[in-house]
Each structure stands twice: as C-alpha cells, then as structure tokens.
Amino acid sequence: MDVLGIDIGGSGIKGAIVDTISGELKSERLRVPTPSPATPQAVAATVAELVEQFDWQGPIGCGFPAVIANGVAKSAANIDASWIGTDVRALLTAAIGSSCVVINDADAAGLAEMRFGSGKDWAGTAIVITVGTGLGSAFFSNGILYPNTELGHLRLKAGPAERYASGAVRKKEGLSWNAWSKRLNRFFALVERLFSPELIIIGGGISRKHEKFFPLLDVQAELRPAQFRNRAGIVGAACLAAASVD
C-alpha cells in the first residue's frame, strides 16, 4: 500500500510517498524549511503546501516533534510552545483535506528501523536515538513500541540532554568528533543505567558518518547505525497510517 509520509522537524519538513510493504520511497523526497515561528497555523499551512506538490489524495502519516496522545501534542520539542494542547491530527487533517495519523517523530523513525532497517527481527530491548536538532528516542521491547519516551529531555549537565549532546549543538559549538562523543557517552551512560537496552541504533543524518564517532563511544549495548537515516520518520509515519487504514 502506498502512503504519503511527512516528517515535521525543528528545521525542515520532509515528505515522500512510501511503499509500506517494502519501506521503499516511491517518489522523490521533498523538503521545505520549517516556518519561524513554528506556530500551529504556520506549520499546518506549510504541510498543506508540501502535500500539494505530491498531488496526493490518500491517507497521510505524520511524524511530529512532541509527545503525542490521541493526536494531541502534550509537549513542544524544537517547535513553538503554542502547540501544547493542540489537536495536531485534527488541525492537519483540516489543512490537508485528507485523513492524517500523527505520531511522535522519533517513534516514527524507530518504527521504520525496527520493521525494515537495523532493528529488523531483533528480539529483545532496543532504543533508537535520532540525532539532529534534538535527541529523539524510541523504545522497543520484543518489537513493541513504548511511545513518547523523549529521552533527549533527561537532565544532563543542568539541562535537557539534547541541549548538551545533539547534532545541532555539535555544529553550533564547533565540537570535534572526540569532544562531542564524550558528551554522547555521558548521555548513553544515563540511558543504559535507566533502561539497560540490548541494542542501540543511532539515526538521523549523522548516522552516515558513524565511522567517525562510533569507535569513540563507550556503551554496553550492541551499537548499530540506522539504515534509513533522514528517511526514517517519513517511512515510519507512512507505515502507521497504512496500519490505521487496515
């Protein structure tokens, strides 16, 4: 089944048509900048414009950077605070004019990796960490997703971990791979102490450069780079929408 997947991020909104049986993209991946400020109406209008470029009429899956409960945003990570309490599903459905399913963006990426990518057929506990504007997370036990973990918001160095060790922080502060990896090690030490995962998958665009920092990481879990990288959120959101239709 083909479904349009949308991934809303702090810096960009990406979309593509996905074959939800194979996980392959059936169209070019398009990206537009996230509006600033990223208010509900501004983002909804931008998503609608992106959808128009695909001339799409079917179901849509959308990854969103917030805790999502029954389609409602309960937090606002790397997006305008006015989203808190907003019914994201209803707002996007109205703006797009098609049925829309919404999930936390890191959970969407995790679904793609566990179904088709680096976590395929993994039996046990696994955490997918998406490294980008923030640090997203998706926790799985025997293939079952436990949503909205938001481990990037764990306290580290007197603030959220993602403000200390994200990919955006690495670029902003001009950190070397070695210096940044030391920060990641502190984050992973905290994650492993709390959750004891058997597998950690690192995703986001940074995963294509994993050979630069994987040797510097000190984790107990098996460590793997994500396969879907920046496509993961699109693929996972599309698969969730396909499942809702089924």
C-alpha positions as CSV (number, residue, x, y, z in Angstrom):
1,M,0.0,0.0,0.0
2,D,1.3,3.4,-0.9
3,V,1.0,6.2,1.7
4,L,2.4,9.7,1.9
5,G,4.7,10.1,4.9
6,I,5.5,13.5,6.4
7,D,8.3,14.2,8.9
8,I,8.0,17.6,10.7
9,G,11.3,18.7,12.3
10,G,12.7,21.7,14.0
11,S,14.5,22.9,10.9
12,G,12.7,21.2,8.0
13,I,9.5,19.4,6.9
14,K,10.1,16.4,4.7
15,G,7.8,14.1,2.7
16,A,7.6,11.3,0.2
17,I,5.3,8.6,-1.0
18,V,6.2,5.3,0.6
19,D,5.6,1.6,-0.3
20,T,4.6,0.4,3.2
21,I,5.1,-3.2,2.3
22,S,8.8,-2.8,1.4
23,G,9.7,0.5,3.1
24,E,11.0,2.0,-0.2
25,L,10.2,5.5,-1.3
26,K,8.0,5.6,-4.4
27,S,8.7,9.3,-5.1
28,E,11.3,11.9,-4.7
29,R,11.8,13.1,-1.1
30,L,10.9,16.8,-0.9
31,R,11.9,19.2,1.9
32,V,10.8,22.7,2.8
33,P,12.0,24.8,5.7
34,T,10.0,24.7,8.9
35,P,8.4,28.2,9.3
36,S,9.7,30.5,12.0
37,P,8.0,30.9,14.4
38,A,6.7,27.3,14.0
39,T,3.2,28.0,15.2
40,P,0.3,25.6,14.5
41,Q,-1.3,27.6,11.7
42,A,2.1,28.3,10.0
43,V,3.2,24.7,10.2
44,A,-0.2,23.4,9.0
45,A,-0.1,25.7,6.0
46,T,3.4,24.6,5.1
47,V,2.5,21.0,5.4
48,A,-0.5,21.6,3.1
49,E,1.7,23.2,0.6
50,L,4.1,20.3,0.7
51,V,1.2,17.8,0.2
52,E,0.0,19.7,-2.8
53,Q,3.3,19.1,-4.5
54,F,2.6,15.4,-4.5
55,D,-1.0,15.8,-5.8
56,W,-1.9,13.2,-3.1
57,Q,-5.5,12.3,-2.1
58,G,-5.0,9.2,0.1
59,P,-4.1,8.6,3.8
60,I,-1.1,10.5,5.3
61,G,1.1,9.7,8.2
62,C,2.9,12.5,10.0
63,G,5.8,12.4,12.5
64,F,5.7,15.4,14.9
65,P,8.3,16.6,17.4
66,A,6.2,16.3,20.6
67,V,4.7,13.8,22.9
68,I,1.5,12.8,21.1
69,A,-1.5,11.3,22.9
70,N,-4.6,10.6,20.8
71,G,-3.4,13.1,18.2
72,V,-2.9,15.9,20.8
73,A,0.5,17.5,21.4
74,K,1.4,17.3,25.1
75,S,4.8,19.0,24.7
76,A,6.7,21.1,22.2
77,A,10.2,20.0,21.4
78,N,12.1,22.3,19.0
79,I,8.8,23.8,17.9
80,D,6.6,26.7,19.1
81,A,5.2,26.3,22.6
82,S,1.7,27.2,21.3
83,W,1.5,23.6,20.1
84,I,1.0,22.3,23.6
85,G,-2.7,21.1,23.9
86,T,-3.3,21.4,20.1
87,D,-5.1,18.6,18.4
88,V,-2.4,18.1,15.8
89,R,-4.3,15.3,14.0
90,A,-7.5,17.5,13.6
91,L,-5.5,20.6,12.6
92,L,-3.5,18.8,9.9
93,T,-6.5,16.8,8.6
94,A,-8.4,20.1,8.1
95,A,-5.5,21.8,6.5
96,I,-4.6,18.9,4.1
97,G,-8.1,17.7,3.4
98,S,-7.2,14.1,3.8
99,S,-7.1,11.6,6.7
100,C,-4.0,12.1,8.8
101,V,-2.4,10.0,11.5
102,V,0.1,11.6,13.9
103,I,2.9,10.1,15.9
104,N,6.0,11.3,17.8
105,D,8.7,11.9,15.2
106,A,11.4,9.7,16.9
107,D,8.8,6.9,17.4
108,A,8.1,7.1,13.6
109,A,11.8,6.8,12.8
110,G,12.0,3.9,15.3
111,L,9.2,2.0,13.6
112,A,11.0,2.2,10.2
113,E,14.3,0.9,11.6
114,M,12.7,-1.9,13.6
115,R,10.5,-3.0,10.7
116,F,12.8,-2.7,7.8
117,G,16.2,-1.4,9.0
118,S,18.9,-2.0,11.5
119,G,16.5,-3.5,14.1
120,K,14.7,-5.9,11.8
121,D,13.9,-9.2,13.5
122,W,15.6,-8.0,16.8
123,A,14.1,-9.9,19.8
124,G,14.8,-8.0,23.0
125,T,15.1,-4.4,24.1
126,A,16.2,-1.7,21.7
127,I,16.4,2.0,21.7
128,V,16.6,4.1,18.5
129,I,18.2,7.5,19.1
130,T,17.7,10.1,16.4
131,V,20.4,12.8,16.4
132,G,19.6,16.1,14.8
133,T,18.1,19.3,16.1
134,G,17.5,17.4,19.3
135,L,17.9,13.9,20.6
136,G,14.8,11.8,19.8
137,S,14.2,8.3,21.2
138,A,12.0,5.3,20.5
139,F,12.0,2.3,22.9
140,F,11.1,-1.2,21.9
141,S,10.7,-4.5,23.7
142,N,10.3,-7.6,21.5
143,G,9.3,-5.3,18.7
144,I,6.6,-3.5,20.6
145,L,6.9,0.3,20.8
146,Y,6.5,2.1,24.1
147,P,5.7,5.6,22.8
148,N,6.8,9.1,23.8
149,T,9.9,8.3,25.8
150,E,11.6,11.6,24.9
151,L,15.0,10.6,26.4
152,G,16.6,13.7,24.9
153,H,14.8,15.5,27.8
154,L,16.6,13.6,30.5
155,R,18.5,16.0,32.8
156,L,22.2,16.2,31.9
157,K,24.6,18.9,32.9
158,A,21.8,21.1,34.5
159,G,19.6,20.9,31.4
160,P,18.0,18.7,28.8
161,A,20.4,16.2,27.3
162,E,19.6,17.4,23.8
163,R,20.9,20.9,24.6
164,Y,24.2,19.3,25.6
165,A,24.8,16.5,23.1
166,S,22.6,16.9,20.0
167,G,23.9,17.2,16.4
168,A,22.8,20.8,16.3
169,V,24.9,21.5,19.4
170,R,27.9,19.9,17.9
171,K,27.7,22.2,14.9
172,K,26.8,25.3,16.9
173,E,29.7,24.9,19.3
174,G,32.2,23.6,16.6
175,L,32.9,20.4,18.7
176,S,35.4,17.9,17.4
177,W,34.1,14.3,17.0
178,N,36.1,13.4,20.1
179,A,34.7,16.2,22.2
180,W,31.1,15.5,21.0
181,S,31.5,11.8,21.6
182,K,32.4,12.4,25.2
183,R,29.1,14.2,25.6
184,L,27.2,11.4,23.9
185,N,28.9,8.9,26.2
186,R,27.5,10.7,29.2
187,F,24.1,10.6,27.7
188,F,24.3,6.9,26.8
189,A,25.6,6.1,30.3
190,L,22.4,7.7,31.7
191,V,20.2,5.9,29.2
192,E,21.8,2.5,29.9
193,R,21.6,2.9,33.6
194,L,17.8,3.6,33.4
195,F,16.8,1.2,30.6
196,S,19.5,-1.4,30.0
197,P,18.8,-1.7,26.3
198,E,20.4,-4.6,24.4
199,L,20.6,-2.7,21.2
200,I,21.1,1.0,20.5
201,I,20.5,2.3,16.9
202,I,21.7,5.8,16.1
203,G,19.8,7.5,13.4
204,G,19.4,10.9,11.7
205,G,21.7,12.2,9.0
206,I,24.7,11.9,11.4
207,S,24.5,8.1,11.0
208,R,26.1,8.3,7.5
209,K,29.2,9.5,9.3
210,H,29.1,6.8,12.1
211,E,32.7,5.6,11.4
212,K,33.9,9.0,12.7
213,F,32.4,8.6,16.2
214,F,31.2,5.0,16.8
215,P,34.8,3.9,17.8
216,L,34.7,6.7,20.4
217,L,31.5,5.6,22.1
218,D,31.6,3.5,25.2
219,V,28.3,1.6,25.5
220,Q,27.4,-1.8,26.8
221,A,24.6,-2.4,24.3
222,E,25.2,-3.5,20.7
223,L,25.6,-0.4,18.6
224,R,24.3,0.0,15.1
225,P,23.9,2.9,12.6
226,A,20.4,3.4,11.3
227,Q,19.8,2.4,7.7
228,F,17.0,4.9,6.9
229,R,18.8,8.0,8.2
230,N,16.7,11.1,7.3
231,R,14.1,8.9,5.6
232,A,13.1,7.0,8.7
233,G,10.5,9.4,10.0
234,I,8.8,9.5,6.7
235,V,8.7,5.7,6.3
236,G,7.6,5.0,9.9
237,A,4.8,7.6,9.8
238,A,3.5,6.2,6.5
239,C,3.5,2.7,7.8
240,L,1.5,3.8,10.9
241,A,-1.1,5.4,8.6
242,A,-1.3,2.3,6.5
243,A,-1.9,0.2,9.6
244,S,-4.7,2.5,10.7
245,V,-6.4,2.1,7.3
246,D,-6.1,-1.7,7.6
